[in-house]
């Protein structure tokens, strides 16, 4: 049995109902490709049961009442050979989806949207766009112009959906994109990203991996950032861990013996950031995440389309994304020591700077713990389940 999908008309698409109807067709041979056409629909068994998963109502929505009436006039139980799909058929199938996304981009800015409808729409759209990309790559030679058109239309629709959801659901667009990144292609994220070889953290467009070192380096918001290649850490066993280290730089000064005031100051300079994922020797990066990101309802929904959305690598990459997001939205603390200060004033400035950098380090780690470890099945829930009698754990997610 071969399952083939076809998109419904725009009315149902925009309303957030299932945009794909599953039909059953019998291929002429296992190697021949079939896509839905009215001829193919004549091969449906309309008598119910496992062989007919689509309902009469679904067919009416796809084909219209007249076409369904003609189908019902066919001799029951007769199976005809499906029509092999041509490149033009596949191209038209993708173009229908592009048109639907284009119409949705115009529809959603004023649409009524609640949580349930948002869930239906974003899940259906993800399934559709992933499937159509596969169609373009597998059946149309990766046609770059058609893929660009699909990406453009989907992204426009998604932007309209997210903007409307932010106003209707009481969340920021940044939060919505972060929470739903497991069911949105990276190229359609609020800031488009891509994966590079050897690094679990997705990389923003415009940032590239150094072919010699394997590192990704960039400057952002007063930081020099390096994302290092993943490494194996024998202490982690089956687990993974993504860390950030921050070199805040040194401070030096000279003081006048005569006046007791500061005559020279060397400030800390630009902080240097390193982000790296470590994986235990028995860790399975493409295997399921045990807690946090990869286990949220949104990630599980995305994982039904692309299993990577439920993986350990996805979880660890989310930590890296958290760190970069925090850096880009929180500038480094400023050192306020200056020439002319008394020694006591300068010492106070140094102490204030050290306290601020310590707080910054605590805050960036707390941000990532909250967004990546304390969602879905939380790290506290996971650790509690693994605890042996008499063993104590430190809760990380709060009450």
N, C-alpha and C positions, 0 to 999 in steps of 0.2 A: 504494500500500500504506500502510495506517495502522497504527502501532504503539500499543498500549494497554497500560497496566500495571495489575496488581492485586497486592495484598499477600498473602503466604502466611500460613498459620496461625501462631499464637504460638510453637509449638515450634521451627520453623525461624527465626523472627524472633529469639527469644532466643538461639538457638545461634549466631547471627552469620552464617548462610548468607544468600545473596541473598534479600532480602525481596520483591523484585519479579520477576514472571515476564513476559517479553515475549511477546505473542501477536500474531497477524496476523488482521486482520478487514478485510472489504471494505465500506466505507461505502456507504449508499444514495446519497449525494451528497457531494461534498467538503465541503459546509458543515455537514453533520449531525454532531453529537457522539455518539460511541459510548463506553460504558464497559463493562467486562467483566461479563457476567452469564452464567448457564449457557446461555441461548439464544445469546449471542454466541459462546460456545465451540464451539457446533455448526458454526460457520463455519470452523473451523480445518482446514487441510490436515494430516493426521496421517501423511503419507507421507514426511516428511523433506525435506531439501534447504533451499534458501534461503527457501522459502515457509513453512517450519514450524520456526522457531528454538527453540521450546520442546519439551522432551522429554516422553515419556509419564510419566516419573517426576515431572517438575515438575507436570504436570496432576494426577497422583494426589495430590500434596501439597496442591494448591490445592482441588480439587473432591472428593477422596475416591474410593475405588476404585469404588463403585457408580455415581457420576456418570460416571466415565471409561468404565466398561463400557457405559453407555447411549450415550455418545458413539461408541464403537467400533462400536456396532450400526447407526449411521447409514450411509446409502449413500455409499461413497467417491467423492470428486471432486465432490459436489454442493455448491454454494455458495448459501446462503440469505442474504437481506438481514438485516443486523444490526438489533437493536432500538434505536431512538434513545433516548438517555438522558434521563431526567427529572431535575428538580431533586432529587427525593427520592433517585434513584439516586446522584447526585453526593454528596449529603449523607451517605448511608449509607457510601459509599466512604471519605469523610474520617473518619467516625466509627469505622470499622473500624481505621484507622490510629491514631486517638486511643486506642482500647482497647488496641491492641498496645503503644503507648508506655507506657500505664498499667501493663500487665502487666510490661513490661520493667523499670520502676522498682522493682517488687517482686522481680524475679528476680535482678538483677545484684549486689545487695549481698553475696550469697554465692556468686556464680558463679565458676567457674574461668576465668581470663582470661590469655591470653598475647598477645604482640605481634601475631601473625597474626589472631587472633580480634578483637582491638581494631580492627585496620585494617578488617576486613570490616564490623563493626558500625557504626563511626562513618561510614564511607563510605556504607553503605546507608541509615542514618538521615538523613544530610544530603540524599541524593537524594530520599528520601521526603518529608521535611518541606518542602523547596523545591517539589516537585511538588504537594503538597496545598495549600500556600499559593496556588499558581497556580490550582488548581481552585476554591478559595474565592473568589479575586478575579475569575476569569474566568467561572465558571459559577453562583456563588451570591451575586453582588452584594457581595463583600467582607464577608459576614456577620461582624460583629465578635464576637459571642458564640462562634461556631464557631471563629474564628481564635484567640480567647483560650484556648479549650479545647485546641486543637492546640498552642499555644505552651506552655501549662501542662504538658500531658502529655509533650511532647518534652523540656522543660527538666528535669522530674523524672527522666525516664529518663537524660538526659545526666548529671545530677548523680550518679546512682547509678553509671553507667558510669565516670565520671572518678574518683570516690572509690575504686572497686574497682581501677581501673587504677593509681592512685597506690600502692596497697598491693601490687599484684601485679607491677608493672613497675619499681618502684624510682624513680619520679619524683614530684616534688611536683605537686599539682593546678595550681598556678600555672604551672609549666612545661608541663604537658599542655595547658592552655587556650591558652597562648601559642603553642606549636608547632602547634596544630590550629585556630587561629582562621580559617584559610582554608576550613575545611569545617564550621564551626559558624555559624549565623546570629548576627549581632551581638546580637540581643535575648536570646540564650541564653548569651552569654559569662559568665564568672564574675562580672564586673560588666557589666551590659547597656550597650551602646553604640548609637550611631546616627550617620549621616552628616549633615553640614549643608552647605548650598550654599557652594561656593568654598573649602572646606578639605579637604585630603587626610587629615588625622588624624581617625580616629573619635572621637566625643565621648561621654563617659559620660552615662548618663541622669541628669537633674536639672540638667545644665549646658546652657545655651542660648546661642545666637548673638545678639549685639546686632544688631538689624535696621539700625541706622544705620551702625555702624562695621564690621560683618561679623566682629567679633572674638568669641571665647569667653573669658571671664575667670572665674576661680574661685580660691579659697584652699584649700590643702591642705598639711598636715604642716609648717606654718611657712613656706610660700612663697605669694607672689602670682603666679599663673600667667596668662599671656595666650597664646592660640593665635590667630595672625594668619592672615588669608586668604592663599591661595597667590598668588604673583606670578611674572611672567616675568623671567628673568635671562638676558640676551643672551650671557653668557659660558659658559652651560652647553650650548649646541647642542641635542643630542637627549636630553640627560640631565636628571635631577632631583636635587635635594639638599634634605635637611631638616636644619635647624640649630637648636641651642638656644643662647641667650645668657642669661647670668646677671649681673645687677647686684647685687653683694654689699653695696653701700652704703658710705658713708664713715665714718671714725672721726676724732674730734677730742677734744682734752683741754686742760685748764689745769693748770699746775704752780706750786706755791708757791715763790717765790724763797727764802724763809726756810728751809723744811724740805726742799725738793727733792722733795716728794711730790705726787701727783696730787690736785687739788682738784675737778676737774669732768671728766666723761666723756660724750661723745655716742657711743653705740653704733651699730653699722651698721644696725639696724632689720631689717625683714622683706625678705629677698631677692626681687627682681623677676625673673621668668622670662618669656622670649618664645620661642615655638616657631613656626617658619614653614617651609613648603615652597616651594622655588623650582624652576621648570621652565624648561628651555631653550625658545627660540622654535620649535624643530622637534621638541620632545618630544611623545610621544603617551601621555598619562596612562592611557588605557584599553588601550594596547598592552602587549605582554609585558615583564615584568621581565627584565633581562639577567643578573642574578645575585642571590644571597641570597634573601630572602623573595619569593615568587612562583615560585621554582624548586625548592623542597623537594618531596619526594614527597607530603607532606600537602597542600601548596598546589596541586600539579598535579592531585591527586585532586579537591580542591574545585573547581578550575578547569574540570574536565570537566562540572560541574553549573552553576557560576556563573563565567564567564570572568574576572570582576573579581578573583578570588582569585589570578590569575597576572599581574596587571597592574603597571605602573610605579606607579600611584597606590596600590595595595595595599602595595607595597614602601615607598614614602615614608611612607605612613600608619603603617607598622610602626615606623619610626624615631620618629615622634611618640608612639606608644603606649609605646615603650621609655622615652622620656624621662619621660613622666608616671608610668609604673610605678616608675621609679627614684626620682623625687621623692617619691612616696607611701610608699615603704618606707625612705627614707634621709633623716632630718631634716637641716637645714642645720647646719654647724659653729657652735659657740658661741664668742662672743668673751668672754674671761675678764678683760679689763682692768677695773680698778675703782678707785674713789676710795681713796686711802690708799696705793697702790703707790708705790714709788720710780720715778723716771724710767726706770731700767734695767729694772725689772720690767715696766713698762708697754710699753716697746719690745719686750721679749720676747713679751709677750702679743699685740701687734700682728703680729709676725713669725710667731708660731704660727698665728694666725688666717689670715693670708694664705697660708701653706703649706697649711693645711687646705682653704681654698676652692679653691686650685689643684688639690689632689688630688681634691677632689669633682668639679670640672669634668672632669678626666682620667678619673675613674671612670665618670661618667655617659655620656661618649662611648664609652668602651671597652665598656660594657654594651650599648649600641645596636649598635656594630660587631659584637660577638660574636653577638648574637641576630638581627640583620637582614642583615648583609653577609657573615658567615662561615658561612652554612648553605646547603644545596643546592649549586648552582654558586657557589662562593665568589667574592668580589671579587678575590682573588688569582688564581684560575684565569682569571677573565674578563680581568683586566688583563694577565696573562701572554700570553694568546692575542692580545691587541691590540698587544703590544710589537713595535716595529720593531727590526731588527738594530742592536746597539750601544746600545739604549735600556735604562735601568735603572728598575725600579719598587721602591717601598717596600712590602714585604709587611705586611699588616695582621692576618692571621689566625693568625700564629704557626706553629710546626712542626706 
